[in-house]
Amino acid sequence: MIDAIAFKYRTGTPWMDLPEHFGSWRGVHNRLRMWAADGTWEKVFTTLPAQADAEGDLHWVGAVDSTIVRAHQHAAGARRKGPRPASRPTMPSDAPAAA
């Protein structure tokens, strides 16, 4: 089950294209959802690193490669081509003020 879930996220394949040797894709998908809902994944991802750290088997390595981490062009401060649109002038309303 865990191999099937890891395969799906590693390859990015749709659930329906999961290889047959993993079993029913619906079963794998439902198990993933149930484990997420009941907190199983949270327990796994907190317990295993804690256990490995206690045994001295945990060595953290972080690497960020700019070929896979990209900001959207607007987040990076890029402007659209052409002139910037002017702000619309604000006009006082003819309606009575709200009480």
Jmol script that loads the backbone (N, CA, C; Angstrom):
load data "model"
ATOM      1  N   MET A   1       0.821  -1.181   0.000  1.00  0.00           N
ATOM      2  CA  MET A   1       0.000   0.000   0.000  1.00  0.00           C
ATOM      3  C   MET A   1       0.876   1.260   0.000  1.00  0.00           C
ATOM      4  N   ILE A   2       1.866   1.290   0.872  1.00  0.00           N
ATOM      5  CA  ILE A   2       2.748   2.457   0.940  1.00  0.00           C
ATOM      6  C   ILE A   2       3.563   2.587  -0.348  1.00  0.00           C
ATOM      7  N   ASP A   3       3.996   1.452  -0.909  1.00  0.00           N
ATOM      8  CA  ASP A   3       4.720   1.500  -2.185  1.00  0.00           C
ATOM      9  C   ASP A   3       3.846   2.077  -3.286  1.00  0.00           C
ATOM     10  N   ALA A   4       2.577   1.731  -3.305  1.00  0.00           N
ATOM     11  CA  ALA A   4       1.659   2.249  -4.323  1.00  0.00           C
ATOM     12  C   ALA A   4       1.483   3.750  -4.180  1.00  0.00           C
ATOM     13  N   ILE A   5       1.321   4.223  -2.947  1.00  0.00           N
ATOM     14  CA  ILE A   5       1.154   5.657  -2.702  1.00  0.00           C
ATOM     15  C   ILE A   5       2.432   6.405  -3.078  1.00  0.00           C
ATOM     16  N   ALA A   6       3.580   5.849  -2.696  1.00  0.00           N
ATOM     17  CA  ALA A   6       4.858   6.481  -3.041  1.00  0.00           C
ATOM     18  C   ALA A   6       5.054   6.515  -4.555  1.00  0.00           C
ATOM     19  N   PHE A   7       4.695   5.428  -5.244  1.00  0.00           N
ATOM     20  CA  PHE A   7       4.824   5.386  -6.703  1.00  0.00           C
ATOM     21  C   PHE A   7       3.976   6.471  -7.345  1.00  0.00           C
ATOM     22  N   LYS A   8       2.745   6.607  -6.883  1.00  0.00           N
ATOM     23  CA  LYS A   8       1.832   7.591  -7.464  1.00  0.00           C
ATOM     24  C   LYS A   8       2.398   9.003  -7.341  1.00  0.00           C
ATOM     25  N   TYR A   9       2.887   9.368  -6.151  1.00  0.00           N
ATOM     26  CA  TYR A   9       3.391  10.723  -5.956  1.00  0.00           C
ATOM     27  C   TYR A   9       4.780  10.923  -6.560  1.00  0.00           C
ATOM     28  N   ARG A  10       5.577   9.876  -6.637  1.00  0.00           N
ATOM     29  CA  ARG A  10       6.910   9.996  -7.245  1.00  0.00           C
ATOM     30  C   ARG A  10       6.810  10.199  -8.748  1.00  0.00           C
ATOM     31  N   THR A  11       5.867   9.488  -9.396  1.00  0.00           N
ATOM     32  CA  THR A  11       5.758   9.556 -10.853  1.00  0.00           C
ATOM     33  C   THR A  11       4.754  10.593 -11.330  1.00  0.00           C
ATOM     34  N   GLY A  12       3.818  10.966 -10.465  1.00  0.00           N
ATOM     35  CA  GLY A  12       2.806  11.942 -10.860  1.00  0.00           C
ATOM     36  C   GLY A  12       1.709  11.357 -11.726  1.00  0.00           C
ATOM     37  N   THR A  13       1.596  10.054 -11.777  1.00  0.00           N
ATOM     38  CA  THR A  13       0.570   9.426 -12.597  1.00  0.00           C
ATOM     39  C   THR A  13      -0.807   9.622 -11.962  1.00  0.00           C
ATOM     40  N   PRO A  14      -1.843   9.635 -12.789  1.00  0.00           N
ATOM     41  CA  PRO A  14      -3.198   9.678 -12.233  1.00  0.00           C
ATOM     42  C   PRO A  14      -3.496   8.380 -11.466  1.00  0.00           C
ATOM     43  N   TRP A  15      -4.410   8.445 -10.519  1.00  0.00           N
ATOM     44  CA  TRP A  15      -4.738   7.267  -9.724  1.00  0.00           C
ATOM     45  C   TRP A  15      -5.153   6.096 -10.610  1.00  0.00           C
ATOM     46  N   MET A  16      -5.918   6.361 -11.637  1.00  0.00           N
ATOM     47  CA  MET A  16      -6.429   5.280 -12.488  1.00  0.00           C
ATOM     48  C   MET A  16      -5.326   4.574 -13.272  1.00  0.00           C
ATOM     49  N   ASP A  17      -4.153   5.186 -13.399  1.00  0.00           N
ATOM     50  CA  ASP A  17      -3.044   4.579 -14.142  1.00  0.00           C
ATOM     51  C   ASP A  17      -2.047   3.859 -13.241  1.00  0.00           C
ATOM     52  N   LEU A  18      -2.412   3.609 -11.995  1.00  0.00           N
ATOM     53  CA  LEU A  18      -1.544   2.861 -11.088  1.00  0.00           C
ATOM     54  C   LEU A  18      -1.346   1.447 -11.636  1.00  0.00           C
ATOM     55  N   PRO A  19      -0.118   0.933 -11.682  1.00  0.00           N
ATOM     56  CA  PRO A  19       0.107  -0.418 -12.193  1.00  0.00           C
ATOM     57  C   PRO A  19      -0.709  -1.459 -11.424  1.00  0.00           C
ATOM     58  N   GLU A  20      -1.132  -2.499 -12.131  1.00  0.00           N
ATOM     59  CA  GLU A  20      -2.009  -3.513 -11.555  1.00  0.00           C
ATOM     60  C   GLU A  20      -1.389  -4.256 -10.384  1.00  0.00           C
ATOM     61  N   HIS A  21      -0.062  -4.385 -10.352  1.00  0.00           N
ATOM     62  CA  HIS A  21       0.552  -5.146  -9.260  1.00  0.00           C
ATOM     63  C   HIS A  21       0.390  -4.457  -7.900  1.00  0.00           C
ATOM     64  N   PHE A  22      -0.057  -3.189  -7.891  1.00  0.00           N
ATOM     65  CA  PHE A  22      -0.343  -2.505  -6.630  1.00  0.00           C
ATOM     66  C   PHE A  22      -1.760  -2.780  -6.147  1.00  0.00           C
ATOM     67  N   GLY A  23      -2.570  -3.413  -6.964  1.00  0.00           N
ATOM     68  CA  GLY A  23      -3.957  -3.678  -6.598  1.00  0.00           C
ATOM     69  C   GLY A  23      -4.873  -2.599  -7.140  1.00  0.00           C
ATOM     70  N   SER A  24      -6.065  -2.568  -6.594  1.00  0.00           N
ATOM     71  CA  SER A  24      -7.080  -1.617  -7.041  1.00  0.00           C
ATOM     72  C   SER A  24      -6.668  -0.183  -6.709  1.00  0.00           C
ATOM     73  N   TRP A  25      -6.720   0.685  -7.705  1.00  0.00           N
ATOM     74  CA  TRP A  25      -6.357   2.081  -7.450  1.00  0.00           C
ATOM     75  C   TRP A  25      -7.338   2.721  -6.484  1.00  0.00           C
ATOM     76  N   ARG A  26      -8.607   2.301  -6.527  1.00  0.00           N
ATOM     77  CA  ARG A  26      -9.606   2.855  -5.608  1.00  0.00           C
ATOM     78  C   ARG A  26      -9.271   2.480  -4.158  1.00  0.00           C
ATOM     79  N   GLY A  27      -8.822   1.241  -3.970  1.00  0.00           N
ATOM     80  CA  GLY A  27      -8.441   0.809  -2.620  1.00  0.00           C
ATOM     81  C   GLY A  27      -7.259   1.602  -2.081  1.00  0.00           C
ATOM     82  N   VAL A  28      -6.273   1.830  -2.941  1.00  0.00           N
ATOM     83  CA  VAL A  28      -5.090   2.599  -2.533  1.00  0.00           C
ATOM     84  C   VAL A  28      -5.488   4.037  -2.209  1.00  0.00           C
ATOM     85  N   HIS A  29      -6.285   4.629  -3.075  1.00  0.00           N
ATOM     86  CA  HIS A  29      -6.713   6.013  -2.876  1.00  0.00           C
ATOM     87  C   HIS A  29      -7.552   6.145  -1.605  1.00  0.00           C
ATOM     88  N   ASN A  30      -8.475   5.214  -1.400  1.00  0.00           N
ATOM     89  CA  ASN A  30      -9.308   5.270  -0.194  1.00  0.00           C
ATOM     90  C   ASN A  30      -8.484   5.088   1.071  1.00  0.00           C
ATOM     91  N   ARG A  31      -7.501   4.196   1.033  1.00  0.00           N
ATOM     92  CA  ARG A  31      -6.646   3.987   2.206  1.00  0.00           C
ATOM     93  C   ARG A  31      -5.845   5.251   2.506  1.00  0.00           C
ATOM     94  N   LEU A  32      -5.308   5.895   1.471  1.00  0.00           N
ATOM     95  CA  LEU A  32      -4.578   7.149   1.662  1.00  0.00           C
ATOM     96  C   LEU A  32      -5.473   8.187   2.328  1.00  0.00           C
ATOM     97  N   ARG A  33      -6.706   8.335   1.847  1.00  0.00           N
ATOM     98  CA  ARG A  33      -7.640   9.309   2.411  1.00  0.00           C
ATOM     99  C   ARG A  33      -7.996   8.967   3.858  1.00  0.00           C
ATOM    100  N   MET A  34      -8.234   7.682   4.133  1.00  0.00           N
ATOM    101  CA  MET A  34      -8.578   7.283   5.503  1.00  0.00           C
ATOM    102  C   MET A  34      -7.416   7.551   6.452  1.00  0.00           C
ATOM    103  N   TRP A  35      -6.196   7.224   6.027  1.00  0.00           N
ATOM    104  CA  TRP A  35      -5.033   7.447   6.876  1.00  0.00           C
ATOM    105  C   TRP A  35      -4.789   8.927   7.108  1.00  0.00           C
ATOM    106  N   ALA A  36      -5.094   9.747   6.107  1.00  0.00           N
ATOM    107  CA  ALA A  36      -4.942  11.195   6.283  1.00  0.00           C
ATOM    108  C   ALA A  36      -5.989  11.723   7.254  1.00  0.00           C
ATOM    109  N   ALA A  37      -7.204  11.210   7.162  1.00  0.00           N
ATOM    110  CA  ALA A  37      -8.301  11.693   8.007  1.00  0.00           C
ATOM    111  C   ALA A  37      -8.141  11.260   9.464  1.00  0.00           C
ATOM    112  N   ASP A  38      -7.649  10.031   9.698  1.00  0.00           N
ATOM    113  CA  ASP A  38      -7.576   9.559  11.080  1.00  0.00           C
ATOM    114  C   ASP A  38      -6.245   9.858  11.770  1.00  0.00           C
ATOM    115  N   GLY A  39      -5.338  10.550  11.087  1.00  0.00           N
ATOM    116  CA  GLY A  39      -4.082  10.972  11.697  1.00  0.00           C
ATOM    117  C   GLY A  39      -2.943   9.971  11.600  1.00  0.00           C
ATOM    118  N   THR A  40      -3.133   8.905  10.837  1.00  0.00           N
ATOM    119  CA  THR A  40      -2.082   7.887  10.716  1.00  0.00           C
ATOM    120  C   THR A  40      -0.810   8.468  10.115  1.00  0.00           C
ATOM    121  N   TRP A  41      -0.944   9.249   9.053  1.00  0.00           N
ATOM    122  CA  TRP A  41       0.253   9.826   8.412  1.00  0.00           C
ATOM    123  C   TRP A  41       0.982  10.753   9.364  1.00  0.00           C
ATOM    124  N   GLU A  42       0.240  11.516  10.132  1.00  0.00           N
ATOM    125  CA  GLU A  42       0.879  12.424  11.094  1.00  0.00           C
ATOM    126  C   GLU A  42       1.698  11.629  12.112  1.00  0.00           C
ATOM    127  N   LYS A  43       1.134  10.523  12.586  1.00  0.00           N
ATOM    128  CA  LYS A  43       1.862   9.670  13.537  1.00  0.00           C
ATOM    129  C   LYS A  43       3.116   9.088  12.905  1.00  0.00           C
ATOM    130  N   VAL A  44       2.990   8.635  11.657  1.00  0.00           N
ATOM    131  CA  VAL A  44       4.135   8.031  10.965  1.00  0.00           C
ATOM    132  C   VAL A  44       5.255   9.052  10.801  1.00  0.00           C
ATOM    133  N   PHE A  45       4.892  10.262  10.349  1.00  0.00           N
ATOM    134  CA  PHE A  45       5.919  11.263  10.059  1.00  0.00           C
ATOM    135  C   PHE A  45       6.457  11.973  11.292  1.00  0.00           C
ATOM    136  N   THR A  46       5.891  11.727  12.455  1.00  0.00           N
ATOM    137  CA  THR A  46       6.498  12.245  13.688  1.00  0.00           C
ATOM    138  C   THR A  46       7.247  11.145  14.438  1.00  0.00           C
ATOM    139  N   THR A  47       6.716   9.924  14.401  1.00  0.00           N
ATOM    140  CA  THR A  47       7.331   8.824  15.141  1.00  0.00           C
ATOM    141  C   THR A  47       8.613   8.320  14.485  1.00  0.00           C
ATOM    142  N   LEU A  48       8.586   8.103  13.170  1.00  0.00           N
ATOM    143  CA  LEU A  48       9.773   7.553  12.504  1.00  0.00           C
ATOM    144  C   LEU A  48      11.002   8.450  12.605  1.00  0.00           C
ATOM    145  N   PRO A  49      10.896   9.751  12.332  1.00  0.00           N
ATOM    146  CA  PRO A  49      12.092  10.593  12.508  1.00  0.00           C
ATOM    147  C   PRO A  49      12.568  10.656  13.961  1.00  0.00           C
ATOM    148  N   ALA A  50      11.631  10.668  14.914  1.00  0.00           N
ATOM    149  CA  ALA A  50      12.024  10.705  16.323  1.00  0.00           C
ATOM    150  C   ALA A  50      12.774   9.431  16.701  1.00  0.00           C
ATOM    151  N   GLN A  51      12.293   8.302  16.213  1.00  0.00           N
ATOM    152  CA  GLN A  51      12.952   7.025  16.493  1.00  0.00           C
ATOM    153  C   GLN A  51      14.336   6.976  15.855  1.00  0.00           C
ATOM    154  N   ALA A  52      14.433   7.422  14.600  1.00  0.00           N
ATOM    155  CA  ALA A  52      15.729   7.421  13.914  1.00  0.00           C
ATOM    156  C   ALA A  52      16.703   8.375  14.599  1.00  0.00           C
ATOM    157  N   ASP A  53      16.205   9.530  15.063  1.00  0.00           N
ATOM    158  CA  ASP A  53      17.069  10.491  15.749  1.00  0.00           C
ATOM    159  C   ASP A  53      17.575   9.919  17.067  1.00  0.00           C
ATOM    160  N   ALA A  54      16.707   9.214  17.792  1.00  0.00           N
ATOM    161  CA  ALA A  54      17.108   8.607  19.071  1.00  0.00           C
ATOM    162  C   ALA A  54      18.175   7.538  18.862  1.00  0.00           C
ATOM    163  N   GLU A  55      18.119   6.854  17.743  1.00  0.00           N
ATOM    164  CA  GLU A  55      19.101   5.806  17.442  1.00  0.00           C
ATOM    165  C   GLU A  55      20.356   6.359  16.766  1.00  0.00           C
ATOM    166  N   GLY A  56      20.367   7.658  16.481  1.00  0.00           N
ATOM    167  CA  GLY A  56      21.518   8.273  15.825  1.00  0.00           C
ATOM    168  C   GLY A  56      21.583   8.005  14.335  1.00  0.00           C
ATOM    169  N   ASP A  57      20.478   7.564  13.752  1.00  0.00           N
ATOM    170  CA  ASP A  57      20.451   7.250  12.317  1.00  0.00           C
ATOM    171  C   ASP A  57      19.920   8.391  11.465  1.00  0.00           C
ATOM    172  N   LEU A  58      19.590   9.495  12.061  1.00  0.00           N
ATOM    173  CA  LEU A  58      18.981  10.590  11.316  1.00  0.00           C
ATOM    174  C   LEU A  58      20.036  11.640  10.999  1.00  0.00           C
ATOM    175  N   HIS A  59      20.216  11.893   9.731  1.00  0.00           N
ATOM    176  CA  HIS A  59      21.161  12.910   9.263  1.00  0.00           C
ATOM    177  C   HIS A  59      20.413  13.807   8.296  1.00  0.00           C
ATOM    178  N   TRP A  60      20.157  15.053   8.703  1.00  0.00           N
ATOM    179  CA  TRP A  60      19.392  15.972   7.880  1.00  0.00           C
ATOM    180  C   TRP A  60      20.258  16.554   6.781  1.00  0.00           C
ATOM    181  N   VAL A  61      19.750  16.519   5.583  1.00  0.00           N
ATOM    182  CA  VAL A  61      20.404  17.135   4.440  1.00  0.00           C
ATOM    183  C   VAL A  61      19.337  17.915   3.688  1.00  0.00           C
ATOM    184  N   GLY A  62      19.576  19.179   3.480  1.00  0.00           N
ATOM    185  CA  GLY A  62      18.622  19.995   2.738  1.00  0.00           C
ATOM    186  C   GLY A  62      19.276  20.526   1.484  1.00  0.00           C
ATOM    187  N   ALA A  63      18.555  20.411   0.387  1.00  0.00           N
ATOM    188  CA  ALA A  63      19.078  20.913  -0.882  1.00  0.00           C
ATOM    189  C   ALA A  63      17.928  21.520  -1.673  1.00  0.00           C
ATOM    190  N   VAL A  64      18.119  22.716  -2.143  1.00  0.00           N
ATOM    191  CA  VAL A  64      17.127  23.374  -2.967  1.00  0.00           C
ATOM    192  C   VAL A  64      17.787  23.714  -4.282  1.00  0.00           C
ATOM    193  N   ASP A  65      17.202  23.242  -5.339  1.00  0.00           N
ATOM    194  CA  ASP A  65      17.749  23.447  -6.676  1.00  0.00           C
ATOM    195  C   ASP A  65      16.853  24.432  -7.418  1.00  0.00           C
ATOM    196  N   SER A  66      17.416  25.475  -7.963  1.00  0.00           N
ATOM    197  CA  SER A  66      16.616  26.495  -8.623  1.00  0.00           C
ATOM    198  C   SER A  66      15.925  25.991  -9.876  1.00  0.00           C
ATOM    199  N   THR A  67      16.284  24.819 -10.360  1.00  0.00           N
ATOM    200  CA  THR A  67      15.587  24.301 -11.536  1.00  0.00           C
ATOM    201  C   THR A  67      14.230  23.726 -11.170  1.00  0.00           C
ATOM    202  N   ILE A  68      13.998  23.453  -9.877  1.00  0.00           N
ATOM    203  CA  ILE A  68      12.706  22.922  -9.484  1.00  0.00           C
ATOM    204  C   ILE A  68      11.924  23.870  -8.599  1.00  0.00           C
ATOM    205  N   VAL A  69      12.550  24.899  -8.064  1.00  0.00           N
ATOM    206  CA  VAL A  69      11.871  25.862  -7.218  1.00  0.00           C
ATOM    207  C   VAL A  69      11.810  27.172  -7.979  1.00  0.00           C
ATOM    208  N   ARG A  70      10.597  27.534  -8.342  1.00  0.00           N
ATOM    209  CA  ARG A  70      10.448  28.756  -9.128  1.00  0.00           C
ATOM    210  C   ARG A  70       9.327  29.610  -8.560  1.00  0.00           C
ATOM    211  N   ALA A  71       9.518  30.898  -8.629  1.00  0.00           N
ATOM    212  CA  ALA A  71       8.461  31.817  -8.215  1.00  0.00           C
ATOM    213  C   ALA A  71       7.672  32.225  -9.450  1.00  0.00           C
ATOM    214  N   HIS A  72       6.403  32.519  -9.242  1.00  0.00           N
ATOM    215  CA  HIS A  72       5.591  33.027 -10.335  1.00  0.00           C
ATOM    216  C   HIS A  72       6.162  34.376 -10.750  1.00  0.00           C
ATOM    217  N   GLN A  73       6.006  34.727 -12.015  1.00  0.00           N
ATOM    218  CA  GLN A  73       6.630  35.961 -12.513  1.00  0.00           C
ATOM    219  C   GLN A  73       6.143  37.190 -11.749  1.00  0.00           C
ATOM    220  N   HIS A  74       4.894  37.196 -11.293  1.00  0.00           N
ATOM    221  CA  HIS A  74       4.418  38.353 -10.547  1.00  0.00           C
ATOM    222  C   HIS A  74       5.004  38.387  -9.140  1.00  0.00           C
ATOM    223  N   ALA A  75       5.293  37.235  -8.581  1.00  0.00           N
ATOM    224  CA  ALA A  75       5.916  37.187  -7.265  1.00  0.00           C
ATOM    225  C   ALA A  75       7.354  37.685  -7.323  1.00  0.00           C
ATOM    226  N   ALA A  76       7.964  37.574  -8.485  1.00  0.00           N
ATOM    227  CA  ALA A  76       9.355  37.984  -8.642  1.00  0.00           C
ATOM    228  C   ALA A  76       9.474  39.459  -9.008  1.00  0.00           C
ATOM    229  N   GLY A  77       8.354  40.164  -9.119  1.00  0.00           N
ATOM    230  CA  GLY A  77       8.396  41.593  -9.405  1.00  0.00           C
ATOM    231  C   GLY A  77       8.372  41.938 -10.881  1.00  0.00           C
ATOM    232  N   ALA A  78       8.112  40.968 -11.751  1.00  0.00           N
ATOM    233  CA  ALA A  78       8.062  41.242 -13.182  1.00  0.00           C
ATOM    234  C   ALA A  78       6.823  42.069 -13.495  1.00  0.00           C
ATOM    235  N   ARG A  79       6.970  42.974 -14.431  1.00  0.00           N
ATOM    236  CA  ARG A  79       5.837  43.793 -14.841  1.00  0.00           C
ATOM    237  C   ARG A  79       5.353  43.340 -16.201  1.00  0.00           C
ATOM    238  N   ARG A  80       4.098  43.595 -16.452  1.00  0.00           N
ATOM    239  CA  ARG A  80       3.536  43.280 -17.758  1.00  0.00           C
ATOM    240  C   ARG A  80       4.090  44.254 -18.789  1.00  0.00           C
ATOM    241  N   LYS A  81       4.107  43.809 -20.022  1.00  0.00           N
ATOM    242  CA  LYS A  81       4.585  44.691 -21.085  1.00  0.00           C
ATOM    243  C   LYS A  81       3.587  45.815 -21.310  1.00  0.00           C
ATOM    244  N   GLY A  82       4.089  46.940 -21.711  1.00  0.00           N
ATOM    245  CA  GLY A  82       3.225  48.069 -22.003  1.00  0.00           C
ATOM    246  C   GLY A  82       3.083  48.987 -20.803  1.00  0.00           C
ATOM    247  N   PRO A  83       2.376  50.096 -21.013  1.00  0.00           N
ATOM    248  CA  PRO A  83       2.217  51.066 -19.923  1.00  0.00           C
ATOM    249  C   PRO A  83       1.290  50.514 -18.837  1.00  0.00           C
ATOM    250  N   ARG A  84       1.520  50.964 -17.627  1.00  0.00           N
ATOM    251  CA  ARG A  84       0.667  50.574 -16.513  1.00  0.00           C
ATOM    252  C   ARG A  84      -0.646  51.326 -16.619  1.00  0.00           C
ATOM    253  N   PRO A  85      -1.753  50.670 -16.345  1.00  0.00           N
ATOM    254  CA  PRO A  85      -3.041  51.369 -16.419  1.00  0.00           C
ATOM    255  C   PRO A  85      -3.140  52.422 -15.321  1.00  0.00           C
ATOM    256  N   ALA A  86      -3.744  53.542 -15.675  1.00  0.00           N
ATOM    257  CA  ALA A  86      -3.911  54.627 -14.703  1.00  0.00           C
ATOM    258  C   ALA A  86      -5.002  54.258 -13.716  1.00  0.00           C
ATOM    259  N   SER A  87      -4.891  54.770 -12.509  1.00  0.00           N
ATOM    260  CA  SER A  87      -5.914  54.529 -11.504  1.00  0.00           C
ATOM    261  C   SER A  87      -7.186  55.262 -11.893  1.00  0.00           C
ATOM    262  N   ARG A  88      -8.310  54.641 -11.612  1.00  0.00           N
ATOM    263  CA  ARG A  88      -9.581  55.304 -11.887  1.00  0.00           C
ATOM    264  C   ARG A  88      -9.807  56.368 -10.822  1.00  0.00           C
ATOM    265  N   PRO A  89     -10.248  57.557 -11.233  1.00  0.00           N
ATOM    266  CA  PRO A  89     -10.490  58.595 -10.232  1.00  0.00           C
ATOM    267  C   PRO A  89     -11.699  58.214  -9.387  1.00  0.00           C
ATOM    268  N   THR A  90     -11.636  58.533  -8.114  1.00  0.00           N
ATOM    269  CA  THR A  90     -12.778  58.278  -7.235  1.00  0.00           C
ATOM    270  C   THR A  90     -13.699  59.480  -7.254  1.00  0.00           C
ATOM    271  N   MET A  91     -14.960  59.205  -7.354  1.00  0.00           N
ATOM    272  CA  MET A  91     -15.974  60.265  -7.420  1.00  0.00           C
ATOM    273  C   MET A  91     -16.852  60.163  -6.187  1.00  0.00           C
ATOM    274  N   PRO A  92     -17.202  61.285  -5.599  1.00  0.00           N
ATOM    275  CA  PRO A  92     -18.123  61.230  -4.457  1.00  0.00           C
ATOM    276  C   PRO A  92     -19.473  60.705  -4.909  1.00  0.00           C
ATOM    277  N   SER A  93     -20.124  59.957  -4.042  1.00  0.00           N
ATOM    278  CA  SER A  93     -21.405  59.379  -4.354  1.00  0.00           C
ATOM    279  C   SER A  93     -22.526  60.393  -4.148  1.00  0.00           C
ATOM    280  N   ASP A  94     -23.542  60.343  -4.989  1.00  0.00           N
ATOM    281  CA  ASP A  94     -24.713  61.211  -4.833  1.00  0.00           C
ATOM    282  C   ASP A  94     -25.699  60.616  -3.823  1.00  0.00           C
ATOM    283  N   ALA A  95     -25.467  59.378  -3.430  1.00  0.00           N
ATOM    284  CA  ALA A  95     -26.380  58.725  -2.491  1.00  0.00           C
ATOM    285  C   ALA A  95     -26.201  59.293  -1.096  1.00  0.00           C
ATOM    286  N   PRO A  96     -27.292  59.276  -0.281  1.00  0.00           N
ATOM    287  CA  PRO A  96     -27.154  59.785   1.085  1.00  0.00           C
ATOM    288  C   PRO A  96     -26.214  58.905   1.903  1.00  0.00           C
ATOM    289  N   ALA A  97     -25.572  59.488   2.851  1.00  0.00           N
ATOM    290  CA  ALA A  97     -24.611  58.766   3.701  1.00  0.00           C
ATOM    291  C   ALA A  97     -25.355  57.746   4.558  1.00  0.00           C
ATOM    292  N   ALA A  98     -24.689  56.619   4.785  1.00  0.00           N
ATOM    293  CA  ALA A  98     -25.278  55.577   5.627  1.00  0.00           C
ATOM    294  C   ALA A  98     -25.283  56.027   7.072  1.00  0.00           C
ATOM    295  N   ALA A  99     -26.342  55.696   7.793  1.00  0.00           N
ATOM    296  CA  ALA A  99     -26.457  56.133   9.176  1.00  0.00           C
ATOM    297  C   ALA A  99     -25.752  55.195  10.108  1.00  0.00           C
TER     298      ALA A  99
END
end "model"
wireframe off; spacefill off
backbone 0.3
color backbone group
